[in-house]
Amino acid sequence: MRYHNFASVQGSCTYARPERLGPATDTLASRLLITQLEIRWNSTVLKISIKLASLYFISVIKMDSPIRVRYQTLEVGSVDIHVCTLRDIKQFYDPDGAAKKMGISSATWPLFGIIWPSSLVLAHFMADYDTAGKRVLEIGCGIGLPSLVLNKQNADITATDYHPETGNFLLRNAQLNNSDAINYQQVDWADQTRHLGQFDLIIGSDLLYEDEHIKLLARFIERHAAPDCKVILVDPGRGRKNKISVKMEKFGYRNTHIRPDDTSYLDQPFKGHILKFKRKGEQRVN
Ligand SMILES: C[S@@+](CC[C@H](N)C(=O)[O-])C[C@H]1O[C@@H](n2cnc3c(N)ncnc32)[C@H](O)[C@@H]1O
């Protein structure tokens, strides 16, 4: 009976040392049973401890990942935008293989995490753009500087990217700027099942660096474009601006390629273009 009591106490996780049980338990059989219970108890405690230790280890890794970051304040028009970015494009951290599953290699992993010159050009362009009453979509946003600028202006902005870390940086950066969180959607241009609704203005920077992106991007834009949608893409001169223009023409867009007025905010002269696409509802090509 005492043993049962002892076992049930063990079962409810209250540790009782055997010597406290007194003389009635002092037999070889009872000692063996108590030893077995102790071993079982100790192994359960050990298993729980190992689990807790590994959870702690994982959380420590997550809180203190080996990614190195950089903080800077960028002046865009009349506003200062504070940003936390990756320190450089040597950073890589994909412990769960989440990025790998999406086809993001260690070489392309960090591309989202710095502010590319085209992003600065787009952010400056958007700083003076009238977005009143417009639903705006930034695609392949990465750090999302243009979205941060538009968010400061209370524009109706949705930022998107497929990288698993982009949403975390966007949230952090909205907080750094004392702004509301930006509506963010993790979506792959290739995913034809996702639909985020229709937008009046679609913007993006430095997205034309792979041939296979051209078709995916044009289709993604088409799926999310309102009938009178305007599209603004900034390309740093990666040699694919005519290819995207041809694809977009098939969806009824006329295009103009302009050079940004003044890019003195960049370290190097900007060799690229701002690609503007415009469509009237009735010109839509199926
Ligand atoms: C060169 S970075 C440019 C980032 C940002 N727009 C800038 O200019 O700083 C390209 C961005 O496109 C995103 N991207 C690449 N392929 C994508 C895809 N299939 N679907 C969605 N985003 C993609 C990457 O994650 C990355 O953030």
PDBQT file of the ligand as one rigid body, heavy atoms in Angstrom, charges set to zero:
ROOT
HETATM    1  C1  LIG A 301      18.123  42.318 -55.217  1.00  0.00    +0.000 C 
HETATM    2  S1  LIG A 301      16.907  42.125 -53.991  1.00  0.00    +0.000 S 
HETATM    3  C2  LIG A 301      16.129  43.719 -54.015  1.00  0.00    +0.000 C 
HETATM    4  C3  LIG A 301      15.484  44.042 -52.717  1.00  0.00    +0.000 C 
HETATM    5  C4  LIG A 301      14.883  45.433 -52.649  1.00  0.00    +0.000 C 
HETATM    6  N1  LIG A 301      13.797  45.587 -53.587  1.00  0.00    +0.000 N 
HETATM    7  C5  LIG A 301      15.950  46.460 -52.883  1.00  0.00    +0.000 C 
HETATM    8  O1  LIG A 301      16.015  47.016 -54.011  1.00  0.00    +0.000 OA
HETATM    9  O2  LIG A 301      16.721  46.756 -51.949  1.00  0.00    +0.000 OA
HETATM   10  C6  LIG A 301      15.661  41.104 -54.791  1.00  0.00    +0.000 C 
HETATM   11  C7  LIG A 301      14.463  40.807 -53.895  1.00  0.00    +0.000 C 
HETATM   12  O3  LIG A 301      13.518  40.016 -54.630  1.00  0.00    +0.000 OA
HETATM   13  C8  LIG A 301      13.051  38.972 -53.800  1.00  0.00    +0.000 C 
HETATM   14  N2  LIG A 301      12.649  37.846 -54.646  1.00  0.00    +0.000 N 
HETATM   15  C9  LIG A 301      13.422  37.123 -55.483  1.00  0.00    +0.000 A 
HETATM   16  N3  LIG A 301      12.731  36.156 -56.075  1.00  0.00    +0.000 NA
HETATM   17  C10 LIG A 301      11.460  36.263 -55.616  1.00  0.00    +0.000 A 
HETATM   18  C11 LIG A 301      10.264  35.530 -55.847  1.00  0.00    +0.000 A 
HETATM   19  N4  LIG A 301      10.245  34.480 -56.680  1.00  0.00    +0.000 N 
HETATM   20  N5  LIG A 301       9.147  35.906 -55.198  1.00  0.00    +0.000 NA
HETATM   21  C12 LIG A 301       9.165  36.982 -54.359  1.00  0.00    +0.000 A 
HETATM   22  N6  LIG A 301      10.263  37.704 -54.078  1.00  0.00    +0.000 NA
HETATM   23  C13 LIG A 301      11.405  37.354 -54.699  1.00  0.00    +0.000 A 
HETATM   24  C14 LIG A 301      14.256  38.630 -52.927  1.00  0.00    +0.000 C 
HETATM   25  O4  LIG A 301      13.899  37.946 -51.739  1.00  0.00    +0.000 OA
HETATM   26  C15 LIG A 301      14.838  40.008 -52.650  1.00  0.00    +0.000 C 
HETATM   27  O5  LIG A 301      14.274  40.599 -51.512  1.00  0.00    +0.000 OA
ENDROOT
TORSDOF 0
